[in-house]
């Protein structure tokens, strides 16, 4: 795709696939669920043309990166360990970090554990999630949203995979990638059924060729690796105990869409705009809420996101 190069690197005991283009300071892109390096195709082309070395891995369990079998192999230490090893393989001390969805959460872990390796962070969709020392993450979601909340339904190994297999990879990906309704609408209650909120046609930002690429990779790897990220949320809560109350010290720009299911979640707007976010991230320089934009803003409004990233990182 327009000069994007691909290679496999050895990191932290696994083989990781990366897509890259350009020369200059490294911009590291971290994708979310259920995505791939491909989610950053527009940003790779844009930033590489502006004097940066754009690097986008498939995170462990995704795409052409190795898929460890053990569920515990997907906790925050393993995944951040992959990224530190990737930076070492690139021969760079620091990177500009850009991340979305689950990638954004991993980005916060990276900034917390190794702020010395991050020059600045452009975070999309998921703000820093303040650790509640009194209740585990998934337990809190059960209490707030009930057992039918999608993250709660993801917890039992094999159960969601079976439902996904029943309806097929393309249906699953189309259902998730085209959702615009505020709230947590990703999966209907119970087993997969036709979702009337799902459009019959793809949005303008997602072509059939794009969807086919995603489908080809998830048909190969399945969804267990990606779902294991969610199954480690309570484990991550335990592992993060030493950093409870800690602050993120790197410079941050946060961008979300007004229809993003994360932004519309209970209490999230109050946290983002009411001072809690700034307290946890004292070097938070800007919060941008994009009008009429949903969750996948790096693809839905690619040119706008490209400009937001460049305008921020060029200052450093």
C-alpha positions in Angstrom: 0.0 0.0 0.0 1.8 3.1 -1.3 5.2 2.2 -0.2 4.4 0.8 3.3 6.9 -1.8 4.2 6.3 -4.9 6.3 8.7 -7.0 8.4 8.7 -9.3 11.4 10.8 -8.6 14.5 11.6 -10.7 17.6 10.2 -9.0 20.7 9.8 -10.3 24.2 9.8 -14.0 23.1 7.3 -13.6 20.2 7.4 -12.7 16.6 5.7 -9.3 15.9 4.6 -8.0 12.5 5.1 -4.3 11.9 4.2 -1.9 9.1 6.4 1.1 8.6 7.2 4.0 6.3 9.3 7.1 6.3 12.4 8.4 8.0 12.9 10.7 11.0 11.6 10.6 14.6 9.5 7.5 15.2 5.7 7.7 15.6 4.4 4.5 17.2 0.8 3.7 16.4 -1.2 1.2 18.6 -4.5 -0.2 17.3 -7.6 -1.3 19.2 -10.2 -4.1 19.1 -10.9 -5.6 16.7 -8.4 -3.9 14.5 -4.9 -4.3 13.0 -1.9 -2.1 11.9 -4.2 -1.4 8.9 -6.3 0.9 11.1 -3.5 3.4 10.9 -3.0 3.3 7.1 -4.0 6.9 6.6 -1.8 8.1 9.5 1.2 6.1 8.3 1.0 7.8 4.8 0.4 11.2 6.2 3.1 11.3 9.0 5.7 9.6 6.8 5.2 12.3 4.2 5.9 15.0 6.9 9.3 13.8 8.0 8.5 11.0 10.5 9.1 7.2 10.7 5.7 5.8 11.1 5.6 2.3 12.8 2.4 0.4 13.4 2.6 -3.2 14.8 -0.1 -5.8 15.0 -0.3 -6.3 18.7 0.2 -9.7 20.2 -2.7 -12.0 19.3 -3.6 -10.0 16.2 -3.0 -10.2 12.5 0.5 -11.5 11.5 1.9 -11.2 15.0 2.3 -14.4 17.1 -0.8 -15.5 19.1 0.4 -16.9 22.5 -2.0 -19.7 23.7 -2.1 -18.8 27.4 -4.7 -16.3 28.5 -2.3 -14.9 31.1 0.1 -14.0 28.3 -2.1 -10.9 27.5 -1.6 -8.9 30.7 -0.3 -5.3 30.6 3.3 -6.3 31.5 3.5 -8.7 28.5 2.1 -6.2 26.0 4.2 -3.2 27.2 7.2 -5.5 27.3 6.6 -6.2 23.6 6.6 -2.5 22.9 9.8 -1.8 24.8 11.5 -4.6 22.9 10.1 -3.1 19.7 11.6 0.3 20.5 14.9 -1.3 21.3 14.9 -3.2 18.0 14.3 0.1 16.2 17.3 1.6 18.0 15.4 4.6 19.5 15.2 5.9 23.0 11.9 7.8 22.6 8.9 7.8 20.4 5.8 9.9 19.8 2.9 7.6 20.8 -0.5 7.6 19.0 -3.0 5.0 20.2 -6.7 4.2 20.0 -9.2 2.0 21.9 -7.3 -0.9 23.6 -4.2 0.5 22.1 -4.9 3.7 24.0 -5.2 1.7 27.3 -1.9 0.0 26.5 -0.5 3.5 25.7 -1.4 4.7 29.2 0.4 1.6 30.7 3.4 2.4 28.6 3.4 6.1 29.8 3.0 5.0 33.4 5.7 2.3 33.4 8.3 3.9 31.1 7.7 7.6 30.6 11.3 8.0 29.6 10.5 6.2 26.3 7.6 8.5 25.3 8.1 12.1 24.0 4.4 12.9 23.8 1.1 11.0 23.6 -1.8 11.5 21.3 -4.6 9.4 22.8 -7.8 8.6 20.9 -11.1 7.5 22.5 -10.0 6.0 25.9 -8.8 8.4 28.6 -6.6 7.4 31.5 -8.7 5.1 33.7 -8.1 6.0 37.3 -7.6 2.9 39.3 -10.2 2.3 42.1 -8.3 0.5 44.8 -11.5 -0.9 46.3 -13.0 -2.8 43.4 -11.6 -4.8 40.5 -12.3 -3.5 37.0 -14.7 -6.1 35.7 -16.4 -6.3 39.0 -17.2 -2.6 38.8 -18.5 -3.1 35.2 -20.8 -5.9 36.4 -22.2 -3.5 39.1 -22.6 -0.6 36.8 -23.9 -2.2 33.6 -25.0 -5.7 34.5 -24.0 -9.1 33.3 -25.1 -8.4 29.7 -22.5 -5.7 29.2 -20.2 -6.8 26.4 -17.0 -6.7 28.5 -18.7 -8.9 31.1 -19.8 -11.3 28.4 -16.3 -11.5 27.1 -14.9 -13.0 30.3 -15.7 -16.7 30.0 -13.1 -18.4 27.7 -14.6 -19.9 24.6 -18.1 -18.6 25.1 -17.9 -15.5 22.9 -15.7 -17.2 20.4 -18.4 -19.8 19.8 -21.1 -17.1 19.3 -18.8 -15.3 16.9 -18.1 -18.5 14.9 -21.8 -19.1 14.6 -22.4 -15.8 12.8 -19.1 -15.5 11.0 -16.1 -13.2 11.0 -17.5 -10.7 8.5 -20.7 -10.2 10.5 -18.8 -9.6 13.7 -16.4 -7.1 12.2 -19.1 -5.2 10.3 -21.3 -5.1 13.4 -18.5 -3.6 15.5 -16.8 -1.3 13.0 -20.1 0.3 11.8 -21.7 1.0 15.1 -22.5 4.7 15.7 -25.2 4.6 18.3 -24.1 6.1 21.7 -23.8 3.7 24.6 -22.4 0.1 24.6 -24.3 -1.3 21.6 -21.6 -3.6 20.3 -23.4 -6.9 20.9 -27.1 -7.6 21.4 -28.1 -9.5 24.6 -27.8 -13.2 24.5 -26.6 -14.9 21.3 -25.8 -13.0 18.2 -28.9 -11.9 16.3 -29.5 -9.4 13.5 -28.9 -5.9 14.8 -31.3 -3.4 13.3 -28.9 -0.6 14.2 -26.3 -2.1 11.9 -26.3 -0.4 8.5 -26.9 -2.5 5.4 -24.1 -0.6 3.6 -20.6 0.3 4.8 -19.8 3.8 5.9 -17.8 6.0 3.5 -14.6 5.5 5.5 -14.7 1.7 5.3 -14.6 0.0 1.9 -15.4 -3.6 1.1 -11.7 -4.1 0.4 -10.9 -2.7 3.8 -13.4 -5.0 5.5 -12.1 -8.0 3.4 -8.5 -7.3 4.7 -9.7 -7.4 8.3 -11.7 -10.5 7.7 -8.8 -12.3 6.1 -6.6 -11.8 9.1 -9.2 -12.6 11.8 -10.3 -15.7 9.9 -6.6 -16.8 10.3 -6.0 -15.9 13.9 -9.5 -16.0 15.4 -10.7 -13.8 18.3 -9.3 -15.5 21.4 -6.1 -13.5 21.5 -7.9 -10.1 21.3 -10.6 -11.2 23.8 -7.9 -12.3 26.2 -7.0 -8.6 26.6 -10.4 -8.1 28.2 -10.0 -11.3 30.3 -6.9 -9.8 31.9 -8.6 -6.6 33.1 -9.0 -7.9 36.6 -5.4 -9.3 36.5 -4.2 -5.9 35.3 -6.0 -4.2 38.2 -4.0 -6.4 40.6 -0.7 -5.9 38.8 -1.2 -2.1 38.8 -1.5 -1.9 42.6 2.0 -0.4 43.0 1.0 2.5 40.7 -2.3 3.2 42.3 -2.8 7.0 42.6 0.2 7.6 40.2 0.1 10.3 37.6 0.9 10.3 33.9 3.8 12.8 33.4 4.2 12.9 29.6 2.5 15.6 27.4 -0.9 14.4 26.2 -3.5 15.4 23.6 -6.8 13.6 23.9 -9.3 13.3 21.0 -12.7 11.6 21.0 -16.0 11.7 19.1 -19.2 12.9 20.6 -20.9 9.6 19.7 -18.0 7.4 20.9 -19.4 4.6 23.2 -16.5 5.3 25.6 -17.2 9.0 25.8 -20.9 8.4 26.4 -20.4 5.8 29.1 -21.6 6.6 32.6 -19.6 9.3 34.3 -17.0 9.6 31.5 -17.8 13.1 30.4 -17.7 14.3 34.0 -14.3 12.8 34.5 -12.9 14.1 31.2 -14.2 17.7 31.6 -14.6 18.0 35.3 -11.0 18.1 36.4 -10.4 14.4 37.3 -8.6 13.7 34.0 -6.4 16.7 34.3 -5.5 15.7 37.9 -4.4 12.3 36.8 -2.6 13.6 33.7 -1.2 17.0 34.7 0.5 17.5 31.3 -2.8 17.0 29.5 -2.6 19.9 27.0 -5.8 19.6 25.1 -9.1 17.7 24.9 -10.9 17.6 21.6 -14.5 16.3 21.1 -15.2 15.8 17.4 -18.8 16.6 16.5 -20.9 13.9 14.7 -18.0 11.4 15.1 -18.2 8.0 16.6 -15.6 5.5 18.0 -13.2 4.8 15.1 -12.2 8.5 14.6 -8.8 7.7 13.2 -10.5 6.2 10.2 -13.8 8.1 10.1 -12.1 11.5 10.1 -8.6 10.5 8.9 -7.4 13.8 7.5 -8.6 15.7 10.6 -6.9 13.3 12.9 -3.7 13.5 10.8 -3.6 17.2 11.3 -4.3 17.0 15.1 -1.4 14.5 15.5 1.1 16.5 13.4 0.1 19.9 15.0 0.8 18.4 18.5 4.0 16.4 17.9 5.8 19.0 15.8 6.1 21.2 18.9 8.6 18.7 20.5 
